[in-house]
């Protein structure tokens, strides 16, 4: 009879759950020059210290029982980490999700989490390297990123291991892209939504706001992606327990409007401040409501914990597919910091108050 008491883990890439077996067989190591995984055999390595050193840098091929994701690898130490955190970026096409995530990861690379006592390293070097080369580097070199067409399922983008300074282990944090087209069909993405720990809803002000110079065909119904996700999550409870973050992306378009101007110019504190997050959330909520974007406020009404933010991935408009003055990300890590506080990665009395 199979042993059902063995430890099971959930892969943050394919979201499958399986028995974790890191007995030293079926191991791989990363070739840093070719950026590919190659098998290694530690059977002949008798010295326990040397074996432990090799295991610390080794990887296992995820079994992906559902067979629905390309081959991917997890660190052998993955079994020692805390439960993975799965975050979805929700929004229709061309809302700026890719630019926002690329700017978030770029600011993390620049040490942006250090002020909160956090460090982050890639979970899968190859996948992270691919996203970094294809999106983060071009953005920071002033290139406008291309349109990412929607796929049939929520798409894994990248994953990091986020740890508090001085602690052993950490939280794998995986990011998924969820477009409105994907979830328009009932049932699409159910496995992702069942595993989701937090949702970042991206609002494009050019689509949502009734303001001069922006789109003039907006309505109060909001982004269908928002309602599709929230409706599939709905259960008997009035409020959903999945934390929500609402980000007004491309807020540089609003830099001459109050209160967006004040928040974009404000210095970001190097510590968690729940009251400051609450003040910004109130201002964003009032701003969206005032300018006819009531439908985009649905996550704040349906989720038990939520924060709202102004942010800009680029700091300005592009011209001929480039940002002639370069990119200047503004407040892009604040939404992620709020999410990490609401999901327990950042702990303490202040974190408990975020989003309430």
N, C-alpha and C positions, 0 to 999 in steps of 0.2 A: 504494500500500500504506500502511495506517495506521501511524503512528509509535508503536510499543509501548514506546519508551524514555522517553516523557514521564512526569513524576512522577505517581504515584498516591497518593491519600490515603484514609483511612477516616473517614467522618463519624461522630462520636460520638453522633449522635441516631438515625439510621436504621441505622447500622452497615454501610452499603454502601461499597464501594471504587470509586473512579472517578478518571479523569485530572483533575488540578487545572489549571484554565485561568483565570488571573487577568490577562487581557490588556487589561482595561479595558472590556470589553463586558459586557452583561447585568448591570449593577451596580445596587445599591439602597442607599438610606440610611434611617436610622431617623428618623421624625418623632417627636420627644420629647413633643410635646403630645398627639398622637393615638395614640401607641404603635403605629404601623404602618409597614411598609416601603414605600417608594415608589421607582420607578425613577429613575435619574439618567443623564445622558449627558455623558461627559467628552471626547468626540471633539473638541470645539472648544477644549479647554483645552490650550494649547500650552506654557505655562510649566511646566518640569519640577518646580520646587519646589511650586507650587500643586497640580499634579497629584498629587504624592506625598502632600501634606497631605490632599487629598480621599480618596485611596485608603486612607489609614490608618483612616478612619472609615467606609469603605464595606463593603457586604456582597454576597455572591453567593448566589443561590438554589441550594440543594443539588439536584442532578439526581435524587437518590433513584432509581437505576435499577430497584430492585425495585418502586417505586410503592406501597409499603405504609405510608407515614407521611404525615401532613398536611404541607403546605409548610413548610419551615424554612430558615433562613439561616445562613451561616457568614461570619465576618469575612474580608475579602480577605487579611488577614495570616495567616489560618489555615495557609496553606501554609508559613509560616516557623516554625510551632510544632513542638514535638517530637511524637512519636507519641501519639495520644490514649489516655487511661487510662479503661477502662470498668469500673465498679464496680457490682455488684448487691447489693441488700439482700434477703436471703432469709428467708422466714418465712411461716407460715400467716396466715390472716386474724386480725385483732384482736390481733396480737402487739406492736403499737406501732411498726411501721416508719415510718409517716408522721410520728408525733410525734417520733421519733428524728431523722429526716432534717431535719424543720423546725427542731428545736433545733440541730442541727449547723450548718445554714446561717445560723440566727440568730446563733449565737456567732461564725461567720466574719464576718458583717456587723459585729459588735462588735469586730473586730480580733483574734480569738482565735488566728489563725495567726502573728501578728507576732512572738511570742516565738521562733518556730522559723525566723525569717528568710524567711517566705513571705507573699506577697500573693495575693489572689484577686479576679477580676472576672468578671461573667457572660459566657458565650459568646454567648448569644442573649438580648438584653435583654427581648424580649416574653415569651418562655417563662419566663425567670427572674422577671420582674415578675408574671406570672400565678401562679406558685407562691408567691411572696412575699406577694401580696395574699390568696390563698385559704388559705394554710396558716401561713406564718411570722408574719405580723402578728396573725391571730386567736389563735394560740397564745400569743404574748407579751402579748396583751391579756387573757389568762386564760380563753380559750374552749377547751373540749374539741373536738378536731377530729372531724369525722364519719367514719364507717366508709367506707373506700375499697373498693368492690367489685372483685373480681379481673377481669382482662381475659384474652383468649385468648393474648396474647403478653407477654413481659417489657416493661414499660411505661417509656419514657423519662420521667424526672421533671424533671431540671435538669442544667445543665453549667456548670462554671466553668473559667477559665484560671488555673491555679496557677503562680506564678513564684517563683523564689528572688530575693531582694532584689538588685537591681543587674544581673540577667542579662537578656539579650535573648531574647524569646520566652517559652516556658513550656510547661506540659503542660495540654491540655484534659482535664478530669476530668468524666466523665459518670456520672450516677447513675440506676440502673434499679431498679424495684420488681418483685420476683419472688415471686409467691404460690404456695403449694402446689398450689392448684387448677390453675394454669396448666400446670405441668409434670407433672401426674399422668398425662397422656397422653404416651406415648413419642413423641419427635420434636418436641414443642412447644418452641420457644425454642432450637433447635439453633444457629441463626445467632448468637444472643446468647451462648450458652455458648462457642462457638468464638472469640468476640472478647473474652470476659471476662478482665480482668487481675487482678481481686480480688473476693472475696465477703465480705460482712458478714452473718453469720448472727445473727438476732435471737431471743433466748430470752425468752419471757414467763414469769416465775417463777410466776405464778398458774396457768399451765397445766402447768408442768414439775416443780414441786417438791412433795414430800410434806411439807407443813408445816401446822400448825394455822392455820386461818383462810384458807388458800388452797384451790384446787380439790382435791377428794378422789378424782377419777377419773383421776389421772395414771398413766402406766405408764412402763416403761423403753424403749419403742420410739422415743420421740422425735418430732420434727416431721417429717411426711412430706415437707415441702418440702426439708429438709436432704438426706435420702437420695435424693430424686428428682434434685436437682441434682448431687450427688456421683456418683451412678450413671451419669448421662449423660456426665459428664466422664471417667469411668474409662477408662483405656487399659491397656496392658500393664504400665506401671510400678506398683510397689507404692504409691508416694506420688505425690500430685498436685502439680504445680509452681505451681498457682494459689494465691496467698497467701489465708489465711482469717483472719477476725476473728470471734470469738464474743462477742456483747454480751448480758449479762443486763439487758434493759431493765426499766423500772419498778422499779429496785433500791431506790427509796425505800420499797417495801413490806418491804424487808429491813433497814431502817436500825437495828433493834434486835438484829440477829443478827450474830454474829462469823463471818467476817471482813469482811462487807459493811459493817458500821458503821465499821470503821477506814478502809477505802478511801474511803467516801463523805465522811468527815470530813477526809481527807488533802488537803493543798494540792497542786495540780497544778504540777509543775515547769515552768519556762519554757524548758526545753531537753530534747532527746531523751535518755532514760536507759534503755538497753536492759535493765539489771539490774533496775530498778524495774518495767518492763513484765513481765519474767520472773517477778518475785515475785508480782505481781498475777495473772498467768496461772496460776501454781501454786495460788494461793488459790482462784480461781474454779473451777478444775478440781476441786479437792478438795471444795469446797462443793457443786457440782452432783452429784458422785459420791456424796457422803455422804447427800444428800437425794433419792436415787432418780431423778436426771435423767441417767443414763448415756447414754441415746439421744441427748441433745442435745450430747454431746461428740464425736459422729462427725466433725465437721470437723477437730478437733484430732488425731484419729487418722489421718485420710486425707490431710491436706495436709502438705507438707514444711515449710512455715513457717506458724505460727499464733500468735495471741495471744488472750487471753480477758480480759474487762473487766466491771466493774460500772459501770452508768450509769443515769441517770434524766433523761428529757427534761423533766419537769415539777417534780420535787422533792416531789410530794405527790399525793393523790387529788383527783378532781373531785367536785363536788356539784351535781346538777341541771345537768349539761353545762358547768359552769364550775369554775375553780380559784379558790376564794374568797380565797386568800392570794397569788394570782398564781403565775407559774411561776418556778422556780429551777433551770434546767438544771444537772445535776451530772455532770462527767466525760464529757460527750458528744463532745468533740473528741479525747479520748485514742484511741478506736478508729480514727478517721480518721488521726491522726498516725501510728499504728502501720502502717496500710495504706500511707500515703505513703512511709514508710521501706522497707517490704518491696517496693514497686513501683518504687523508684528515683527518686521525686520528691525525697525528702530523701536526701542522699548522705552519705558519710563512714564512718569505721570503726564508729561507734556504730550507724548505720543497718543495716550489714551483719549485726549481731548480733541485730537485732529478729526475734522469731519463731522463733529457732533453739533 
